[in-house]
Amino acid sequence: MPLPTTSKASAQYIDRDFQPDFTKNNRLSIQLRLDGFSFAQIDSISNKVLFVEDYKVPLMLGEESVFQNEKVNLRLENFLAEKQIHQKGYKSVHFVIDNPYFALVPSILLEASQVDDYLRQLHQIPENFLIKTDEISFFNSKNVYGIYAPLLYNLTDHFSSFVIKHASTIFIQQMALLQKMRKGEAVYIEVGLMRMQIIAFDGDKLVFSNSFAFKEKEDFIYFILLVYNQLNFKPETTPLFFSGNIDRSSPLYAIAYQYIGILDFPKPQLSGLVFGSDIPESVGLKYRVLTQAVVCE
């Protein structure tokens, strides 16, 4: 199937202070998912979110699903050629790799020559993937993850300098900062398209991190309750915080409400970001990882 000649955003939010031809003080964030990619620009001086845009790439099913990474990469290449976004100047450029191929490893146990082994023990890594690592200094750990090699080469061809991290790294680091303001147990979930990442804390100690694929809302609540059970957390009293592709009107939220006593959404401004009247906090919640990538150093 030929790629479309023009790209149409599935969602777009523009602050009145955004100046598309004056971006040298902006931090550009690009999140690359299996179902598409999204962009954000944040003013580096005020930390105000100025621009958020999302593009969907329909998921391929059955045997064709092995070509999903290639499809996203080709669509991104087509987008960059059309929009010429890479030819503008930015204060910094941040890429977020959002896929299920990651594993946390204590830094003291990590052997640089064996990083492939750590990941392949947990995941069936597709062909043509490269292995990278992120530092998670809060927990003296490394996040080992895979990235589709042609995608990385595509980014390198278009951008001379950038920071690249896995979405789970950003999520863990940002939720760890929020957890420092709390005491006791808490569970945090980043909801994506038919996949979610769950992390759990006991005080300031990270006690669980994993991702789960789900199709129905019953699968969704099953994995949540499974984590609560494994950790001996009480659903009635241990709070659950959502972000990502979920809100209070979602069927996923409704079923969680039946089983979990305390549900909430962490305020996105707690990370230091500023939201104006044109881009509400709800956008910051849905695109939390995308926007917070620029403050996750």
N, C-alpha and C positions, 0 to 999 in steps of 0.2 A: 504494500500500500504506500503510495507516495506521500511524503510529508507535506503538510499544508504550507502554502507560500507565505502566509502571514500568521502571526501568533496572537491569540485573543486570551486575555487574562480571565480566569474564573473568578477572581476577586481582586479589587484594587482599592487602596486607601491612600489619600493624598492630603497632607497637612497644608494649610494655607501658606505656611512659611517655606514650603519646598520650592526651590529654584532649580529646575532640571539642568540648566546650563551653568550652574555654579555649585560644583560638588566637591571642590578641593578640601573642604573642611568636614566632609561627610565620611562616615565609615560604611562601607558596602558589605552586606551579608547576603550570602546565597546558600540556601539549603537544598540539597540534592537528594530526592527521595526516589523510591521505586515507582511512585505514581506521579512524579512530576518534579517541579522545582519552584522555589519562591525567593523573592528578593526583598531586602529592606535597606533603607538608608537612614542612618542616625547621625544627627549633628554631633560632632566630636567635642564641641565647646559646651553646649547646653544639655547634651544627652537626650535631646528630644527626638522621638521617632517621627520622621518626616514622610516616609513613603514605604508602603508594603504592597507587594504584588505577587499573585499566585498563578501558576500555570499547571494544568493537569495533563498527565499523559495516561490514557486509559490502560489498564492492566491487561496484559495478554494472558490468555488462559490455556490450560492443557499443555501440550508439548511445546507450544510456541512461547510459553512463559520464560524459557531459558534465554530468550532474546530481549527480555524486558530492559536489562541494563543498556544494551546496545540501542534500543529504541529511545530511551531517555537521553542518552548521550547524543544521538543524532538530532533529536528535537532541540536539545540545548545548543548544539552547534548551529543549527538553523536559526535559533532565536538570537544568538550573539551576532551572527552575520546580518540579521535583519535590523536589530536595534542598535548595534554598534556600542553597546553599553561598556564594553571593555576598552574603548578608546578614550573614555573620560578619565579625569584625574580624581583620585580619592585619597583621603587621609590614610586609610588602610582597607584591605580587602580580606574578608573572612569566608571560608568555605566550610559548610557543615555537611558531613557525609552521614546520611540517615539510612542505614540498612541494619538487618538483624545480626550481622557477622561481627560480633565483638565479644571480648572476654576480659574481665578484670583479673590481674595477676599481681600479687605483692611484689614490690620492686626488688626486695631482697632475694626473691626466688627466680627472677627473670634472667634468663641467659639470652643475650642478644642474638646469638647464633641459632637459637631454637624458637624464635617468636612464631614461626609458621606452625610449629608443633602444638603450641598452646591453643591456637585458634582452631586448628583442624581436629583436635580432640573433641571439641564441642560442636563444631559446625561442619556441614558438608559445603566447603567453599567452591563456588563455581569456577570454571576455567577463566584464565586471563585476569586474575585478581592479584594485586600486590598487598603486602602486609605492612601496616604502619602502627605506630604506638603514640599514645598521648600520656602525659604525666598528670596524675591526680594527686597533687601534693598533700591534700587534706588527709589522705589515708595511706600515704607512702605506697601508692599502687601505680601500675601502668594499665592503660586500657589498650589492648591489642585488638586491631580491627582490620578488616579487608576493604579494599577499594578497587573498583573496576578499573583496570589499567588504562584502557583507551580514554576513560573519563578524566583521569588524572593528567594524561598527556594533552587532552583537549584544554583543560584549565591552564596548564603550563604554556601552551601555545598562545593563549589569549591574554594572560595576566603575568607580568614579569615578577611580581612579588605578592605573596598572600600568606595568610595563616590558615591551616587546615586542621579541623578537629572532628571527631565523631560526635554525633548528636547525643549519645549517652554520656560522654564526658561532660558536655555543657550542662545537661540535665542534672547529673550527680553533683557537680560543683555548685550550681546555683541553689539546689535544694539543700545542700549541706550548709550553705550560708544562712538560708532561712531557718534551718533547724537549730542553728546556734542561738536564735532568739527564743527558742522553745525549750521545754524540758519534757522528759519522758518519751514515750513511744509515738511514732507517726509513720504513716505510709503515704508515698507520693506516686502518682501515676501520670505519665505522659501518654495520651491517647492519639494514635495515628489511624490510618486506614486499615482496619482489620488486624491491627497489631498494637500492643501497648507495652511500655516499659514500666516495671514496678521496682521501686527502691523503698527500703524501710530502714528506719533509724531507731535505736534505743539510746536516748540521750543524744550525744554527739557521735555515737558509734554507728557506722554503716553495717547493718546486719543482713541485708539482702539486696540483690540486684539481678534482675533477669528480664527478658522480654518474652512475650507470648503472642502467638497468632490466634485470632478468634474470628468466627463467622457470625455467630448469633449472640444476642445479649446474654443468653444463658451461659455461653462459654465465657463471656466477659466476667460475670460475677463468680463463676466457678473458680477461675484462676485467682481472683481477689481473695475469696474465702480460703482457698488452698494456702495462700501465703500467710494469712492471719493464723490459720491452724498450725502451720509449720513453725511459726514463731511464737506460738502461744499468746498472741495478741487477742484481746477481747474486742469483737466487732462493735459492742455497745459503747465502749469508752475510748478506744484508740482511733484518733481522727484519720481521715483519708482526704488527701488534697489532690484535686484534679487540675490538669492543664492539657492543652492540645485541642484535639478535634471533639470537644464535648462542652455542653453547657447545661443549664438547669432544665431546658426543654427536651433534652436528648433522652431517648429510650434507655441508653446506657446509664445515665444519671438516675433515671426513675427506678431501674432495677437495683442499683446500688443503694438507693435511699431505703429500700425495703429491708436491707440486711445490715447496713452500717449506720451506727448511731450518730456520728459526727462527719458531715461532708462539707468541704469548703474549697475555695479557689484562692491560692496564694496571690496577693497583690503584686502585679508586675512592677510597680514603682519601687518595691523593696530592693530591687537590684540596682537602683539608681537611674532607671530610665524615666523619661518624662513623656506623658501623653497629653495632647491638647484636645480641644473639642471636636476636631475633625477626625481624629483617630482615637477611638475610645479604648478604655482598659480591656474590653472584651477582645479586641484585636491582639493586644499584648498577651492575653491568656492563650488564645488560639495559636499564635505564632511566637510562643515564649522562647523556644530554642533558637529560632531564626533571629529574633531581635537581641537576645541576651548573648549571642555568640560574640558580639563586639565588646562586651564588658567581661568576658570570661578569659582572662589572660593567665 
